[in-house]
Amino acid sequence: MTRYVALFGSINVGGNRVTMADLRWAFEREGLTGLETVVASGNLLFDYDDRPLDGLEDLFAHVMLERFDIKSFVAVRDRAAIAQAVEGNPFTGIGKDNLVHTLFLERQPDQAAFDKLAADQAMRGLEKLAIGERSIYIDFVSSVAESKLTSAFIERRLGCRGTARNVRSIARILSKMS
């Protein structure tokens, strides 16, 4: 069995409240094992055999809609991808851990679309951006809450969805995946 994490977008923000116990329960009913939540923002660790992962993110999103009436994007990553989200992030160790994020994307962004996103954002704010593997690295520099770099803005520019975690949260997830 391989250890994975499902990173749920739109959980415990706004009106989309789900207890981590309820989240675990919902996916136990789907037959997943080794379930453990990390940080109360929709990070679910689980064990999964070496079957292809195709469709797993869609299954997770479907369960969220059916069981909790929450439309959520879900990114599933293995330990190597989570380690890369910290080690490959060029802003890790430079910016503040709570302001440096990895935005996990549903697919690899097109380089030209990313370049346009970075150029457009440079005219709007101080945030720093870098492209990763099915991810974008972001240093929000001074404030996430006050930033004009929103998920909607990124999704419009890249044409794909994502869910972000800060370096501190990613490090906690990684420590639980060992």
C-alpha positions as CSV (number, residue, x, y, z in Angstrom):
1,M,0.0,0.0,0.0
2,T,1.1,3.5,-0.8
3,R,0.3,6.5,1.4
4,Y,-1.4,9.4,-0.2
5,V,-3.1,12.7,0.8
6,A,-6.3,14.1,-0.6
7,L,-6.2,17.9,-0.4
8,F,-9.7,19.2,-0.5
9,G,-10.5,22.7,-1.7
10,S,-13.2,24.8,-0.2
11,I,-13.4,22.9,3.1
12,N,-13.9,24.8,6.4
13,V,-14.0,28.1,4.6
14,G,-17.1,30.2,4.2
15,G,-20.1,28.0,4.9
16,N,-18.5,24.7,3.9
17,R,-18.0,23.3,7.3
18,V,-17.1,19.6,7.7
19,T,-15.7,18.0,10.8
20,M,-12.6,15.9,10.2
21,A,-14.4,13.0,11.9
22,D,-17.2,13.2,9.4
23,L,-14.7,13.4,6.6
24,R,-12.9,10.2,7.8
25,W,-16.3,8.5,8.2
26,A,-17.4,9.4,4.6
27,F,-14.3,7.9,3.1
28,E,-14.3,4.8,5.4
29,R,-17.6,4.0,3.8
30,E,-15.9,4.2,0.4
31,G,-13.5,1.4,1.5
32,L,-10.4,3.5,2.1
33,T,-8.0,2.5,4.8
34,G,-5.4,4.2,7.0
35,L,-7.5,7.3,7.2
36,E,-6.1,10.2,9.2
37,T,-6.7,14.0,9.0
38,V,-4.0,16.6,9.3
39,V,-4.9,20.2,10.1
40,A,-8.7,21.0,10.1
41,S,-8.8,22.3,6.5
42,G,-9.4,19.2,4.5
43,N,-6.3,17.1,4.4
44,L,-7.0,13.4,4.4
45,L,-4.2,10.8,4.5
46,F,-5.1,7.3,3.2
47,D,-3.5,4.1,2.0
48,Y,-4.2,2.9,-1.5
49,D,-2.9,-0.1,-3.3
50,D,-0.9,0.2,-6.5
51,R,-4.0,0.5,-8.8
52,P,-4.1,3.4,-11.1
53,L,-5.2,6.7,-9.5
54,D,-7.3,7.7,-12.6
55,G,-10.6,9.0,-11.4
56,L,-9.8,9.0,-7.7
57,E,-9.8,12.8,-7.5
58,D,-13.3,12.8,-9.2
59,L,-14.5,10.1,-6.8
60,F,-13.4,12.2,-3.8
61,A,-15.2,15.3,-5.2
62,H,-18.3,13.2,-5.9
63,V,-18.4,11.9,-2.3
64,M,-18.1,15.5,-1.0
65,L,-21.0,16.6,-3.1
66,E,-23.2,13.6,-2.3
67,R,-22.5,13.4,1.4
68,F,-21.9,17.0,2.4
69,D,-23.4,19.0,-0.5
70,I,-20.0,20.7,-1.0
71,K,-18.6,21.2,-4.5
72,S,-14.9,20.7,-4.0
73,F,-11.8,20.3,-6.1
74,V,-9.6,17.5,-4.7
75,A,-5.9,17.0,-5.4
76,V,-4.4,13.6,-4.6
77,R,-0.7,13.4,-4.1
78,D,1.9,10.8,-2.9
79,R,4.7,11.5,-0.5
80,A,7.2,12.4,-3.2
81,A,4.9,15.1,-4.6
82,I,4.3,16.5,-1.1
83,A,8.0,16.6,-0.4
84,Q,8.5,18.4,-3.7
85,A,5.9,21.0,-2.7
86,V,8.3,22.0,0.1
87,E,11.8,21.2,-1.3
88,G,11.0,22.4,-4.8
89,N,9.3,25.6,-3.8
90,P,11.9,28.4,-4.4
91,F,10.3,30.6,-1.7
92,T,10.7,28.0,1.1
93,G,13.1,29.4,3.7
94,I,13.0,32.9,2.1
95,G,9.5,34.0,2.8
96,K,7.4,33.4,5.9
97,D,6.1,29.8,6.2
98,N,2.5,31.0,6.6
99,L,2.8,33.2,3.4
100,V,4.6,30.7,1.2
101,H,2.1,28.4,-0.5
102,T,1.9,25.6,-3.0
103,L,-1.2,25.6,-5.2
104,F,-1.8,22.0,-6.2
105,L,-3.4,21.9,-9.6
106,E,-5.6,19.4,-11.5
107,R,-3.1,19.3,-14.3
108,Q,0.2,20.8,-15.5
109,P,-0.3,24.4,-16.4
110,D,0.7,25.6,-19.9
111,Q,3.9,27.6,-19.7
112,A,2.5,30.5,-21.8
113,A,-0.6,30.7,-19.6
114,F,1.6,30.7,-16.4
115,D,3.8,33.5,-17.9
116,K,0.7,35.6,-18.6
117,L,-0.6,34.9,-15.1
118,A,2.8,36.0,-13.6
119,A,2.9,39.1,-15.8
120,D,-0.7,40.1,-15.0
121,Q,-0.1,39.6,-11.3
122,A,3.1,41.6,-11.3
123,M,1.0,44.7,-12.2
124,R,-1.4,44.0,-9.4
125,G,0.7,43.1,-6.3
126,L,4.0,42.1,-4.7
127,E,3.4,38.3,-4.8
128,K,6.1,36.1,-6.3
129,L,5.2,33.1,-8.5
130,A,7.0,30.1,-9.9
131,I,5.8,27.1,-11.8
132,G,6.1,23.5,-10.4
133,E,5.0,20.0,-11.3
134,R,1.2,20.2,-11.4
135,S,1.5,23.2,-9.1
136,I,2.4,26.8,-8.7
137,Y,4.5,28.2,-5.9
138,I,3.4,31.5,-4.4
139,D,5.0,33.8,-1.9
140,F,2.3,36.2,-0.8
141,V,5.0,38.4,0.7
142,S,2.8,40.4,3.2
143,S,-0.7,39.0,3.4
144,V,-2.8,36.2,2.0
145,A,-6.1,37.8,3.1
146,E,-5.3,41.2,1.4
147,S,-3.9,39.7,-1.8
148,K,-5.5,40.3,-5.1
149,L,-4.1,37.0,-6.2
150,T,-7.2,34.9,-5.7
151,S,-8.0,31.3,-6.7
152,A,-10.6,32.6,-9.2
153,F,-8.0,34.9,-10.8
154,I,-5.5,32.0,-11.1
155,E,-8.1,29.6,-12.5
156,R,-9.2,32.1,-15.2
157,R,-5.6,32.6,-16.3
158,L,-4.6,28.9,-16.2
159,G,-7.9,27.3,-17.1
160,C,-7.6,24.7,-14.3
161,R,-8.6,24.4,-10.7
162,G,-6.4,24.1,-7.6
163,T,-6.2,24.1,-3.8
164,A,-3.4,25.8,-1.8
165,R,-1.6,24.9,1.3
166,N,1.1,26.9,3.1
167,V,4.6,25.5,3.8
168,R,3.9,24.9,7.5
169,S,0.8,22.8,6.7
170,I,2.6,20.9,3.9
171,A,5.4,20.1,6.3
172,R,2.9,18.7,8.9
173,I,1.3,16.6,6.2
174,L,4.7,15.3,5.1
175,S,5.7,14.3,8.6
176,K,2.5,12.2,8.9
177,M,3.1,10.4,5.5
178,S,6.3,8.7,6.7
